[in-house]
């Protein structure tokens, strides 16, 4: 039983602390990643690209027809 508890504690520490350590080492603010409820107000989405849309549509159309 002690071995199970030891492994459980080690796994829990690894699952919680290692991702936060990676955020800290990368230089990002940790508070952004531990906010509750999580909000994605800091995400900047790429703009719509009509050329990429046309290329993907053409690729799908050709794949469907063959």
Secondary structure, DSSP 8 states (H G I E B T S, - for coil): -HHHHHHHHHHHHHHHHHHHHHHHHHT--GGGTS-SS---TT-------HHHHHHHHHHHHHHHH-
